[in-house]
Amino acid sequence: MGTFPATLPGGTWNLGDLTVTRFGYGAMQLTGPWVMGPPADHDGALAVLREAVGLGITHVDTADAYGPHITNQLIREALHPYRDSLHIVTKVGATRDQEGGWPPARKPEDLRRAVQENLENLGLDTLDVVNLRLGDAQGPQPGSLAEAFETLVELQQQGLIRHLGVSNATAEQIAEALSIAPIVCVQNMYNLAHRHDDELIDELAEQGVAYVPFFPLGGFSPLQSSALTAVATRLDATPMSVALAWLLRRSPNILLIPGTSSVAHLRENVAGAGLQLSDDDLAALDDIGR
Ligand SMILES: NC(=O)c1ccc[n+]([C@@H]2O[C@H](COP(=O)([O-])OP(=O)(O)OC[C@H]3O[C@@H](n4cnc5c(N)ncnc54)[C@H](OP(=O)(O)O)[C@@H]3O)[C@@H](O)[C@H]2O)c1
């Protein structure tokens, strides 16, 4: 571990009263193919989680729909009893079907069951942060979140959830959530090439709400662009490092949850996110999303 900085790139952020490292870890890649079933290498998956915590990461993103149940059970096996500093963020609002699809499950009874299953699989009495996942596989979709979000607020009042967030949400849904109860984070798709949420990120920063991009590295189809490759080549870095360093520079409320099933990639990503980008680099990278 000698080559790693004592502090993770980006420093920390507060999700309500919970301090997390801005460099976090997204656990979705730990399952079998297409986020279904157990990993091919069970011990390897446990090793990635233990390495994440060993490197000082205190923010792990998960969902009971991953596997389903698999990532939460792996997190529990690898890391329970949890360090006080570790904060696990989960999400509810979607389930899995036999074909590996992600049908919505946002009725009050679905949400109550999902919170209970997250608690059981993670081995917790209270979930630190629960995101209400909206929309569908195509992205955010319009429509009121009131009934679903109010159900989560009730569960929060019962002490089962500490903080709330929303995911895959439109700006209108985020405003609606904020009119009902405080949220600490928004988790939407965003990266160097997909910048629909630029304005939203800046608004959330002003309100002290974290923005947590999913697919920070492009997800299932890695980010590819000649401008990204050119900047990476000039800096003698990987495109992944540039993509992560850019996100940390983009706004102080952005938290990273890159996914990987590999200890080597995890270490590479932590080291790479610390890359210093010049104003010229930023200008070249900005063109990618335009
Ligand atoms: N709210 C939502 O609806 C939603 C949707 C999707 C994801 N998420 C969350 O967001 C997190 C991040 O998304 P993601 O994992 O799907 O996408 P991602 O972080 O953009 O990319 C992950 C992919 O990049 C590869 N990778 C990572 N580091 C690498 C490196 N250094 N070199 C080469 N390849 C590398 C991984 O493969 P290897 O395993 O081989 O490293 C994996 O295929 C997830 O883990 C999940 O927690 C949320």
The ligand as a Tripos MOL2 file, in Angstrom:
@<TRIPOS>MOLECULE
LIG
   48    52     1     0     0
SMALL
NO_CHARGES

@<TRIPOS>ATOM
      1 N1        -28.8730    3.9400   -9.6190 N.am      1 LIG1
      2 C1        -28.8020    3.1710  -10.6690 C.2       1 LIG1
      3 O1        -29.7770    2.9860  -11.3900 O.2       1 LIG1
      4 C2        -27.4880    2.5150  -11.0040 C.ar      1 LIG1
      5 C3        -27.3050    1.9400  -12.2700 C.ar      1 LIG1
      6 C4        -26.0690    1.3950  -12.5500 C.ar      1 LIG1
      7 C5        -25.0560    1.4060  -11.5940 C.ar      1 LIG1
      8 N2        -25.2590    1.9530  -10.3710 N.ar      1 LIG1
      9 C6        -24.1740    2.0070   -9.3550 C.3       1 LIG1
     10 O2        -23.0810    2.7020   -9.9410 O.3       1 LIG1
     11 C7        -21.8750    1.9410   -9.7540 C.3       1 LIG1
     12 C8        -20.9490    2.2290  -10.9050 C.3       1 LIG1
     13 O3        -21.4850    1.7910  -12.1180 O.3       1 LIG1
     14 P1        -20.9230    0.5590  -12.9550 P.3       1 LIG1
     15 O4        -20.0630   -0.2920  -12.1090 O.co2     1 LIG1
     16 O5        -22.0540   -0.0900  -13.6290 O.co2     1 LIG1
     17 O6        -20.1430    1.2940  -14.1100 O.3       1 LIG1
     18 P2        -18.7120    2.0230  -14.1820 P.3       1 LIG1
     19 O7        -18.1660    2.2700  -12.8360 O.co2     1 LIG1
     20 O8        -18.8820    3.1490  -15.1090 O.co2     1 LIG1
     21 O9        -17.8370    0.9390  -14.9560 O.3       1 LIG1
     22 C9        -17.5980   -0.3340  -14.4790 C.3       1 LIG1
     23 C10       -16.8990   -1.1010  -15.5870 C.3       1 LIG1
     24 O10       -15.5880   -0.5590  -15.7810 O.3       1 LIG1
     25 C11       -14.6140   -1.5910  -15.6530 C.3       1 LIG1
     26 N3        -13.4390   -1.0070  -14.9800 N.ar      1 LIG1
     27 C12       -13.3940   -0.3900  -13.7800 C.ar      1 LIG1
     28 N4        -12.1540    0.0370  -13.5190 N.ar      1 LIG1
     29 C13       -11.3850   -0.3270  -14.5680 C.ar      1 LIG1
     30 C14       -10.0010   -0.1780  -14.8870 C.ar      1 LIG1
     31 N5         -9.1590    0.4460  -14.0640 N.pl3     1 LIG1
     32 N6         -9.5490   -0.7000  -16.0650 N.ar      1 LIG1
     33 C15       -10.3900   -1.3310  -16.9070 C.ar      1 LIG1
     34 N7        -11.7120   -1.5090  -16.6650 N.ar      1 LIG1
     35 C16       -12.2100   -1.0060  -15.5020 C.ar      1 LIG1
     36 C17       -15.2500   -2.6750  -14.8250 C.3       1 LIG1
     37 O11       -14.7190   -3.9400  -15.1830 O.3       1 LIG1
     38 P3        -13.8210   -4.8080  -14.1430 P.3       1 LIG1
     39 O12       -14.7980   -5.4490  -13.2140 O.co2     1 LIG1
     40 O13       -13.1220   -5.7610  -15.0320 O.co2     1 LIG1
     41 O14       -12.8960   -3.8370  -13.4650 O.co2     1 LIG1
     42 C18       -16.7200   -2.5650  -15.2580 C.3       1 LIG1
     43 O15       -16.9520   -3.3040  -16.4280 O.3       1 LIG1
     44 C19       -22.3600    0.4950   -9.6800 C.3       1 LIG1
     45 O16       -21.4100   -0.3370   -9.0870 O.3       1 LIG1
     46 C20       -23.6520    0.6660   -8.9040 C.3       1 LIG1
     47 O17       -23.3490    0.6460   -7.5270 O.3       1 LIG1
     48 C21       -26.4750    2.5240  -10.0820 C.ar      1 LIG1
@<TRIPOS>BOND
     1     1     2 1
     2     2     3 2
     3     2     4 1
     4     4     5 ar
     5     4    48 ar
     6     5     6 ar
     7     6     7 ar
     8     7     8 ar
     9     8     9 1
    10     8    48 ar
    11     9    10 1
    12     9    46 1
    13    10    11 1
    14    11    12 1
    15    11    44 1
    16    12    13 1
    17    13    14 1
    18    14    15 2
    19    14    16 1
    20    14    17 1
    21    17    18 1
    22    18    19 2
    23    18    20 1
    24    18    21 1
    25    21    22 1
    26    22    23 1
    27    23    24 1
    28    23    42 1
    29    24    25 1
    30    25    26 1
    31    25    36 1
    32    26    27 ar
    33    26    35 ar
    34    27    28 ar
    35    28    29 ar
    36    29    30 ar
    37    29    35 ar
    38    30    31 1
    39    30    32 ar
    40    32    33 ar
    41    33    34 ar
    42    34    35 ar
    43    36    37 1
    44    36    42 1
    45    37    38 1
    46    38    39 2
    47    38    40 1
    48    38    41 1
    49    42    43 1
    50    44    45 1
    51    44    46 1
    52    46    47 1
@<TRIPOS>SUBSTRUCTURE
     1 LIG1         1 GROUP 0 **** ****
